[in-house]
Amino acid sequence: MSRVTKLVIPVAGLGTRFLPATKAQPKEMLPIVDKPIIQYVVEDAVKSGITDIILVTGPSKRAVEDHFSPNYELVNWLKKQGKEEMAEEIKKIADLANFIFIRQKGPYGNGTPVLCAKDIIGDEPFAVMWGDEFFYTPERPHLAQLLDVFEKYGDPVLTAYEVEKDEVSKYGILDGTKIDDKVLEVKNIVEKPEPDKAPSRLAALGGYILTPDIFDALTKTKLGKGGELWLVDALFKLLRKRKMYGCKVDGVYYDTGSKLGYLKANVDFALRDQKLGKEFKKYLVSVLK
């Protein structure tokens, strides 16, 4: 079985929920304290053993490409200013992985950017993560947890994250057979069920380990809701042909594609920051009095 070394991150979305802030900058580049959202996603992947990261971009996404490309002028300027530590931090961003940038072609929908990466992926298993959501996992990276399951079973692995009962109607909810405390064999994905009809509280979100037969499934998938190509529709097709697993991820999930999720992430990471944490906590206490 091939080792998973490639990751696809779709970043071609318009980011309309954050307009006007995203009119001229990608939502993936909005900062969580002092680091853009997408860098948290990339760092998780690199810690998990990913070496090649395929960023599927669209118009107005040049900032994403620039962020992960070398900037020798900035590094040299920082060094001349005596800011060696900052210079090294900036240099390391481009050195995190081998970054490949491709432009999205085809219909809207989150299945299209995956299909766009087909020629680069080839006949290998690969990972998919989204550019505006990630996990805080102090023990083991999110993607590494999925890879543990994939290496054991060899079939596609979905992120399974337990949400509150009143939130199940926001997500695709996994229906399956429990294998152990961390893994279930997926039988179905129920899209946005009513809380009383949900088969579980395990939401499929945050990322996947996929096998190359997903490309054939995507090619044969008809356009769905909104005339768009949806990855979940292709997963339904694949589920009829092979096993699929869900990995219950240990960590805290942040949906920074929503305003509330974005604000929560900034507060949590500011409180965890060694330099900011104490003073920021004092400020929050004073505000909440």
N, C-alpha and C positions, 0 to 999 in steps of 0.2 A: 504494500500500500504506500502510495506517494506521500511524502511529508508535505504539510500545508505551509507554503512560504509566501503566497500571494494574497493580497487583500484588495477588494474593490470598495471604494467609498464614493457613492453618488453625491455630487455637489452642484448639480445643475438647476436645482429648484430656485424659485423666485423669491422665497422668504417673505411672502406678503403679510404674514402675521406680525412682522416687525417694521412694516413701513411707518413712517418715512426713513427710519434708521437704515434700512436695507435698500434704499433706492440706488445708492452708489457703492455699497459694499456688501459682500456676501454675508448671509446670516451666520455661516460657519466661522466667520472671522470676528464675530462679536466676542469681547473678552469675558472670561470668568476670572475676576480679579485682574491679573496681568498677563494672561495667556489665552489665545483664541480657543474657542470651543473645539475646533477640529484637531488641535494639537493634543488635547487630552485623549481623543480617539486614537490618534496615531501612536502616541506613547504607550497606550494599553496594548496595541497590536505588536509593537516592537518588543515590548517586554515578554510577549507571548511567543516570540520566535519568527515573526513575519519579517521578511527581508525586502519584498517588492510591493509597493503600494501604488495602485492604479486609481488615480483621481479622475472621475468622469465629470468634466466641467461643462459650462455653458457660457453664454454672454454675461459680461459683468463679473466674471469669476477670476479675473487676472490676479487679484490680491491673494487668492489661495495659492496659485502657482508661484507668485513672488515669495510668499512666506516660506515655502519649502525648497526654494532655490538659493544657491549661495549668493551672498552679498558681501563681496570682498571689500568694497569701498567702506561700508558701514563698520565691518570688523576692524579694518585698519584705522579708521577714525577713532573708534573706541579705545584701541590700544594706545594711540597717540595721546589720548586724554587720560591715560592711566587707568582706564576702566577694563582691566584685563579679565576680571571675572565675568562681566557682562559680555565682552567680546567672545569669550569662550562659549557662553550660553547661546549666543546668536549663531555662532559657527556650528554648534552641535545640531541645530534644527535641520539643516540641510543634510547632515551626516546621519540622521536617524535611520534612513532607509534609502533604497533606490526608488525614486519617485518617477512615475510615468503619468503624463497628462494627456488625456484624449478628450475630444469634444463629443458631446452626446448628439447622436443622429437618430431620428425616428420619433414615434409618438410620445407624448407625455406619459408619466407613470413611472413608478419605481422599478419596474421590470426592464425598461429600456436601457438604463445605464449598465445593468448587469450584462445584458445581451451585447452591448457595445464593447465590452471587455473580452468577448469570446476569443478573438484571435491572439490576444496577449496571454490569456489563461491557458489555452490549448487543452490538452487532455489530462488536466490535473484537478484535484480537489482544491477549493479555495474558500476564502472567507469574504463575507460581506458585512460591513458596518455602516451605519448612517453618520453623516457629518454633523448632526445637531443633537445627538443623544449619546450618553456614555454612562458608565458605572464608576463609582468610587469603591475600589476593592483593595483595602490595605493588606489583605492576606495573599490572594492570588488573582492576577489579572482576569478580567471578564473573558477575553478570547481564549486564554489558556485553559479556563474551566471547560469551555466548549470543545477545545482540542483534545482534552483528556477523554471525553466521551467519544469523540470521533475516532481516536486512535484505538479505542477498545472495540467499537462496533463496526466502523467502516462505512456508515450510512450518514446521510445528512443530519445535522444537529441544529435545533432551534434554541434560542434563548427562552427559558421559562422563568418568569418573574411573578411572584405572588403579589397581587394588588388587592385593595380593599373591595368588599362586595359591591359597594355603590359605584365602583370605577370600572367594573367588567364591561359595561356597555360602551366603553371608549376603545376597546382593543379586540384583536383576534384572540380568542380563548382556546387553550389546548384541551382536547379531550383524549385521554389515553390510559394506558395500563402502567401502573407504578412498577418499576423494576427494582429500584432501591431508593434511598432517601433523596438522592440527587437526580435520578434519571427516570423518565417515563417513555414508553413507546407510544408515539403519537398515532392516534386512529383518525382524528379529525381536527380541524380548526374551525371553530364557530365564530363567525364575524359579528362583533358587537352585540352579544346576546343580552336580553333582559336579565337583571340580577337573579331572579328566581328560576330562570331557565338555563343559566350558565352551567356547563358540565364541570367546571372547576374555577378557581380564582387565579390560574396560571396564565398570564398574558404572554403572547409571542411578540417580543420586542427587542430592540437593541442590537441584533446581529445574528448571523448564521454561519455554519460551515456547510458548503454545498459541494456536490459532485458535478462533474461536467455534463451529465445528462440533463441538467437543468436548462441548458441552452436549447436542446431539442424541444423540451417542454415549453419554453418561452416562445420559440418559433411557431409552435402549433397552438398557442394560446390566443384566443380571440380578444379583441379590445373589450375591456369591461367598463366599470363605472366611469362616467365622464368621458368615454371614448379613449381611455388610457390603458396602457399595458401594465398590469399589476403582478408583482412577483408572487403574491399569495395565490393567485389563480394558477400559476404554473406549478406551485408547490402542491396544490390540490391534484393536478394531473400526475405529478411524480409520486404522490402518496398512494396512488392506485397500483403502481408498478414496483415499489420497493419500500422497505422500512424507513422510518424517520424517527428521530429521538428528540426529546426535550431535555435540556440541562437546567436544573434549578440553580440559578446563579446566586452566589453569596456576595452581597454588596448593596450599595445604595444607588438606585437608578435616577438619572436626571434627564428629563425631557426638556432640553434647552431650546427646542423649537417652539415652545409655548412661553408666553410672557411670565406666567407664574413659576413655571419650572426653571426658567432662566434666573429669575430673582432668587429663588430658593438656592440654586447652585452657587450664586455669588455670595450669599450670606454664609452658607455652610463652608465654602472654601476660604472665605475671609476669616472665619472663626478658627479654622484649622491652621492658618498661616502663622508661622512662628513669630514673624515681625509685626503682623497686624492684629493677631488674634485677641490679645488682652485689651488693647485700646478699643478695638471694634466692639468687643463684648460690653465694655463699659458704656459705650455710646448707645448700644441697643437697649441696655438696661435703663438708661436715662430717658430714652424715647418712650419706652413702654411703661414708665411710672404713671 
